[in-house]
Amino acid sequence: MAHLDATPDRIAAAARRVMARCDELARVTATPGSVERVYLSPEHARVNRLVAEWMRELGMRSRQDAAGNQLGRLDRIAGDALVPDEPALVLGSHLDTVLDAGRFDGIVGVLMALEVARLLRAPLGDDRYGVRLPFALEVIAFSDEEGTRFGKALLGSSAVAGIWRDDWWALKDAEGTTLRQAFLEFGLDPARIGEAARRPEQLVGYLEAHIEQGPELDRRGEPLAVVSSIAAARRFQLVVEGEARHAGGTPYDMRRDALLGASEAALAVERICASEHHIIGTVGQLEAFPGAVNVVPGEAHFSLDLRGEFDGERDRVWDRIAREFDGIMGRRHLRWRAREVHSAPAVMCAPLLQDVVREGIVSALPGVSDDPATLFSPAGHDGMSIGAVTDVGMLFLRKPRRDQPPPGRVGLGRGRGTRHPCARRVRPLPRRRPRLRPPPLSSRRLLPNARPHGSRQHPAATRMDSVRTPSSGLPGVLHRRCACGVRLRHRGRPSLSEVSRAGRVVRARRHRPVRAGRPDRQSGGEARPFGRRLGAAQWAGRRAGVIVFQILGVVLGVAAVVYLVFALVRPEKF
């Protein structure tokens, strides 16, 4: 602590500054009302300028590297001079976000690193600052950890680690813009991406503070934790192929429904991963083609994000999932294939840096965290890439409750959710209504031709109230009303509109009306008879129609016979 000017007042001021700047950065968003900043966007440029200004305010040399990361550096002081090109201890995190993100995810790690630099810096005159440490101090605000725009995570830190791949230039965002084109529009030169890479001899180590993004610290009632490792991750895009056929004309035994196969596969992922230790599998995307309401889906696309504490365990579970997929698709006569789009090995935090973080927690919270929790991180972080060139250490902060989605809100990203634009169209599922019970036998009045009703019929279908309403054509039209209030028509069945108004689904008996009739909307409310009780004119019309069709049938039959006889007698005419 000899090098750290950390009085309680300065630490409190630093904490207030971090919180205020988190709010300030949260206002730099592509979507008002939520936090959204993606790679190589105007919002990315704005936050880089803000962070660069805060770095220069501390006396740091600030620059934007060839991948769009924002860097600040305090050189080591030796005597009365700055020593350039010394190996550096790097602090940092990322400034990009997922869609509808929390205001602390990544950002708090960058701002905490700036406050550590503020406490460690030492003036050298002429507005120059450095650090009196055996190494230099750097702060890096990584540009793309989430992979929201182009689907590939850790782009910024991959460039710093020197593991950039040329095939990434062909990645496209949702609007069809390639990564190469986005670089050019942002003002970066794709040909210079190699200049962002750092060599192992240039770095002492990498430390990152990050929100836990899980409930473990909150459950334990502890504010801080040491991170032991960052989970191994693999991501797949999977395709299930079946056969698209008409929904109405295809019986179930002939269907090859790709969507049902993909859905069963998603459930298998949940079942398998839940039975494993520290393995997390997530199906976050599912799309059916051709996507018509009356067509059996012939193809389904879905994603799989698989994470584990160790590479071997993660790969073993993927093999188990693949075997399960084989069985599912075989039973359903489907085909499936998988394309791996991301793979990152597990990164073990360096034991020395774990001890450093642990001692820092104990010294900062004496009596509160004598034995700090040690957790592994299921979420990915920039340290996964940086671990290829230097040692990595991480500090977890308990997730603030105000950064969690409150009830009634939808969080699409990691962090505090805001109300989703479609949330107003989401309604909770109603509770299942209790089964209706028939009224006591003493209260039932059976109609003359009523039969005992079964369990799948309306419980009160035999109890009716007869109400005669005047009608212009008949002395009265009989309407029946069930005990539950549903008006019965059409041979004792309730109309759909009546069932909807009643708010319940009923199954009514098919009672035959005593005097049947129903309003005819086309005749202005006239009663249109149905059933057996028809008037004389209606019966006469029906009989005449039957006679006409009988005569027509006889004529056609005679004509067919004559035609066949003539064909046999005079075949030369045909």
N, C-alpha and C positions, 0 to 999 in steps of 0.2 A: 504493500500500500504506500510505499515511499514515493512512488511516482504518480499517485492518484490523488488529486485535490478534490476529495469527495466528502464535503461537509453535508450534514442532513439537509440544510437549506438548498444547497446546489442540487442534490439528488431529487428533492421535491420539485424544484423548478424544472429539472430535466424531465421528470415524469409528466408534469403538466404540459410541457412543450410537446412531448411525444403524442399525448392524447389530442391536443389541439391540431397538430399537423396531420394526424390520422383523419380527423374530420375535414381538414382542408383538402387532402388528397381524395377523400371520398366524393368531393364535389366535382372532381375531374372524371366525368363519366360520359359514355356514349348514350346512355339511357337514363333520362331524368327519373328520379325516384328510386333508383337502384345503382349499384356500383358495377361498372363494366368498362374494363380497359384491356384491349387485346394488343397483340404484338404488331408493331409497325403501323399503328393507327395514329390519328391526330392526338388522341388522348395519351398515347405512349410518349409522343414528343413533348406534350405539355408537362407531364410529371417528370420527365428527364430534365427539362429546364428548371423546374422548381427545385428538384434535388440538387442539381448543379449549383444553383444559387445558394442553397443552404451549405453545401460543401465549401464553396468559396468564402462564405461568411466565417467559417472556422479556420480559414487560412490553408485549406487543402488545395492541391493542384487537381483540378477536375477535368475530365475528358470523357467523350463518348467513344467507345471502341468500335471496331469494324462490324460487330454483331448487334449494335444498338444498346449495349449495356452501359450504364453510367458509373464511372469510377472516380474515386477521390483518394488522394494519397498524402500522408504526412511522413516525410523522410526522417531518418534517424539523425539525431544530433550527436556529434562527436566534438567535444570542446565547445568552440563557438561557431561551428560550421555544420551545414547539412551535408550528409553523405548520401549521394544519389545511388540508385541501382543496387541498394541493399535488399536482401530477401525480406519479404513482407508477411506479416500475419494479416490474413484477410477476414474481415467481418462483413456480414451482409445477408441479404435475402432477395426477394423479388418484388417488383412493382406491378406486374400484370395481374389480372384477375380472371376468375371464371365468370360466367354470366350470373348476374344477380348475386354478387359476392358479398362477403363480410368486409368491413373496413379495416380489420386488423390482420387479415390473412396475407402474410408476406411483408406487408408494409411496416408492421410494427418492428420486424427484425431489422429493416433498413434504418428506421428512425432511432432505434436503440443503439445501433452501431454508430450513428452520427453523434449521439450524446456521449458514448464512451470516448469517441475521439475528442469531443469538447473537454471532457474531464482529464484526458491524458496529454493534450497538447501543451507545449511549452513555448513561450515567446522567445524569439531570437533577435528582435529588433527589425526595423524597416518593414513592419507588418508581416514578418515571416514567422512561421510556426513549424515545429517539428515535435518529435517524441524522444524522450531520453530513455530509450529502450535498446536492447541489443539488436533490434530489427526495426524495419519500417512498419507503418500501420496503413492498411488500405481498407476502404469501404467500397463494396460493389453492390449496386442495385441491378440485379439481373432483369433482363427484358422479357423473357418468355419461359416461365417455369410451368405454367398450367397447360400450354398447348391448346388453348381454346380456339384460336383462329384456324390453324393449319392441321390440327389433330396430332401433332408431334410435340410431346412435352420436352422440357429441358433444352430448348434450342439455344438460349443465351449462355447457359453454363456449359453446354457441349462445345460451343465455340471457344470458351476460355480454356477448357480442358484439352483442346486440340483433337477432338473426336468428331468433328463435323464431317458429314458424308455428302458426297456430290449428288446422290439421288434425291436428297431432300429439296433441291431446287425445284423439282417438279411438283411438290406438294401444292394443293390448291385449297383456297378457302371456300366458303359457301357461295360466293359470287363468282367463282371461277378464276380468281386472281392467283397466279402462281407466287411462290415464295420469292423467286428471282425478281419478278415484276414488282412485288411489294418492297423489296430492298431498294430497287431503283427509285420508286416513287417516294420512299422515305429519305432519300439522299445518301444511301449507302452503296458501296461498290462491291458486288458479289465476288469480284476477282481478288479482293483484299481480305476475305474472311479469315484467312490464315494468320493475319496480323493480330487477331484477338487472342490467339493461343498463348498460354503461359507454360514455362518449363518448370519441372519439379524444383530445380535449384533456385528458382525465383520466389518460392513460397515457403513459409515456415509452417503454415497450417491454415485451416479454415474453421471458423466458429460461426454458428448461426443460432439465433433465437427465433422461435416460431410458436404460434398458437398450437396447442395440442390437437385441435380439431376432433376431439373425442371426449367421452365423459369420464375417463378414468380418474383424472386428477380431481374433478368435481366430486366424484363418488368417495374418494379418499379424504376429501377436505384439505388437500395440499395445494399450494399455489404454484410450485415449481417441480420439475423432474429432470433427471439426467436421461438422455437418449442413448440407448445401447447400440442400436442399429437402425438402418432404414430398409424397409421391406424390399425384397426382390419382386419385380413386377413383369408381367407379360400381358399384352393386349392382342386380341384376335378380332378379325371380322369374319363372320361365319355366314354361309349361304346354305339354305335347305331347299332342295328342288323336288317338286311334286308334279302335279298335273292340274292345270286350270280347267275347270269344267263348270257347266251351268249348275247353279245351286238347286234349282227345282227339279231338274231331270236326272240328277246323279244320286243313286242310293248310297247309303253309308258304306256298304261293303265294297263299293267301287271307287270310293274317294281316296285320293292321295293328297291330303290337305297339308301343305307345307307350313301353314301358320300353326296348326295344332302340333306338328312335330317340333317346331321351334319353341312353342310354349312349354311342351313337356321337357324339352332340353333345358330351358331356363329353370324349371322347377328342380331338375336333376342337379344343376349347378348349386342351387341353394342347399339341397339335401346333402350333397357330398361335402361341400365346404363347411357346413355347420357341424359335421361329424369330425372334422379335423381340428388340430390345434394351431392357432395363429395362421390360418389360411382364410382368405377373404375372396370370394368370387362374386362378381356383379355383372348382371346383364342390364346395361343402361340404355340400349337402343334396340328397337324391334320394329320392322317395317314389312308389310305384306304387299305382294304384287299379284295381279294387276290392281288390287285395291278397290274393286267394285263390290257393291253391297250384295249383288246376286251372283257372284262368281266364287267358286271354291279357290282359295289362294293357291297358285301354282308355284310360287317362290317366296321365300321369306329370308330377310337379312337381319342379323342381330349381332351385337357386340358382346365380348366377354373381357372383363378386366379381372385378372387373377394375381393375387398378391400373397406373399408368404414371408416368414421371417428368414428362411434359408432357401437358397436356390434349389437344392436337392428335393426338399419337401414340396416346394411349389411345382417342380417338374413332375414329381411322382403323382401329385393330385391332378395335373393336366392329363397325364396318361390315363388315370382312372376315369376322368370326365370323358375323354375321347372314346374309351371302351363303352361307357354308358350311352354316348351318342350313337355308336354303332348299333347297339341293341334297340334303341328307340326307333331309329330310322329303318332298321330292318323289319321291325314289326309293322310299321306303317307304310312299307314299300316306298321309301323316300331315299334320296341321296343327299349327302352333305359334304361340305369342304370348308377348310379354315385357312385363313391367311394371317400370319403373324405380322402386326404392324408396329409393335414396340416390345423391346426386351431390355430389361435393366437388371443387373445382378444386385444382390443384397450388398449393402455397404456397412461394414462394422465400424463403429466409431472408435477412434484410437483410445487405448486404455489411459494414456497420459492425459489426453484432453477430457476424458470422462472424469478422471480424478480432479482435474482443474475445475470443471463445472460443478462437481459435487462439493468441493471445498468452498467455491463461491456461494453456493446456496446456503451452506451451513454458516458461513461468516455473515451473510446478508440477513439471515433469519435465525439468530441464536435462540435456542429454546423452542423454536417452532418446527424446524426441519433438521433435527439432529441426525436423522437417517433418511435422506431424500429418496424419493421413489426413483426407480430405474425402469424405464419403459422402452419398448421398441416402437418404431413409427410405422404404422401400416400405410400412411400416406407418403407419397414421393416428395423429395426436396432437391434443391440444387446441389446439395452435398453428394448426391448419387453420382453426378458427373464429375464434380471437383475431386471426389475420392480417387479418381484415376491418376491425379498428379500430386496430391498432398494428403496429409492426415486431416480427418474431419471430426469435429465435435459439435454437439447440439444441446441446446437448452429448451425444454418445453415450458410454456406458460399456460396456466389454466385458462380455458376458454371463458371469456366474460359472458355472463348470462345475457347481457343486452346484445351480444353478438350472435345469439341463437334465435331462430325463428319463433316468435311468440305464437300461441294458439290462434288458428285461423289464418295463418300466413304460410306461404309456400316458399321454401328456400331451394332454388335450383342449384346453387353452388355451395361451396364450403364456407360457412360463416353465416352471418345474419341474413335472413331472408326478408324480402319485402313482398307486398301483395302482388301476386302474379296477375298479369292482365286478364287471364282467363278465370281467375278465382271466383268472380261473381257468377260464373256459370256452373260452379261446382256446388253440389248440394250433398249433405250427408245422407247415407243410405237410411231409409226408414227401418225402424225395428219391425221384426216379423210379427204380424198380427196374430193374436191367439186364435185357435180354431174355434169357429162358431159352434155352439152347442144347440141342439134342437130344444124348443120350448117343452115344458111339461106336457104329458099326454092330455091332461085335462084341459089345456088351453088350445089344443089342435082341433080344427074342424075339417075333416077329410071330405074332399069332393067325391062324388059318386064313383067316378072311374079312376080314382087315385090308387097308385100302387105303393107299397112300402119302399122308401128310398134307401139307397145304399150309402156307404161311407163317402163316396166320391161325388154325391149329389148335394144340392143345397140342403143344409140341415133343417131348414124351416120351409121346404118347398111345398109341403102339404097343407100349410096353414095359409089361407088366402082370405082377403077381404074383397068382396065383390062390390063394385061401384058402377052404377049405370050413369052414363053421361048422355045428354041429348045429342042426337045426330039428325041431320036433315033427311037422310035416306032410310034410316031404320028407327024403330021406337027407342032403341037404346043400344049402346055398345058396351059390352062387358070388358072392363079392365081389371086385372088382378094385381094386387099389391102384396108383396111378400111381407112376412113379419119384420124383416130387417129394413123395410122401407123401399125396396127396389120394385119398381113397377114392371110387371111381367106382361109381355106381348109375344106375338109370333109363336103360337102353340105353347104358351107358357114360359118362353125364354125372355130374359131381359135384353133390351137393346144395349149396344155398346155404349152409347151416350148416357143411358140411364145408369149403367154400371159405373162409368167414370164419375158421374155426378155423385153417386152414392159413396164412392171412395173405397169400394171393396170389390173383389172378384168373387162371383157366386157361380154355382153350378145348379141350375134349376131343373126340376122335373118337367117332362114333356106332357103337361096336362092338356087335354082336349077341351077347348072352351065350350060352354053350354050354348051361348049365342056369340058367335065369333065375328070379328070385324076389326079393322084397323083404319086409322085416318089415311086417306089418300091425299098426299101433298099436291099431286098434280091436278086434282079436281077441287081444290079449294077447301079441303076439310071434309069432303064427302067420304062416307064409309065405303071401303072397297072390300067386298065379302071374300072370304077364303074358307077352306074347310068343306064340310059336307053341306051346310045349310046355305044353299043358293036359291035365288029367286027363280020364278018361272022363266023369265026372259033369259037369264043366265044359263039355265039348264037347256033351254031350246037352242041357244047359240052353240053350247058345247056339243050337243047331239048332232047339230048340222055340220059342225067341223069334223066330227068323227066320221059321219057318212061320206063327206066329200073325200076324205083321205082314203076310206075304204074303196070307193069307186075308182079313185086314181090308181090305187094299187092293183085292182083287178085289170084295168086298162093296160097298165105297164106289163103285167104278167102275160096277158093275151098277146100283146105286141111282141114280147120276147119269144113266145112259142111259135108264132107265125114266122118270125125272122129265122129261127132255127130250121123249121120245116122247109122254108123256101131255099135256104142254103144247102140243104141236103138234096132237094129235088133238082134244083137248077144251079149247080156249083159254078158253071161257067159265068154266071152273072156276078160272081164275087171275086 
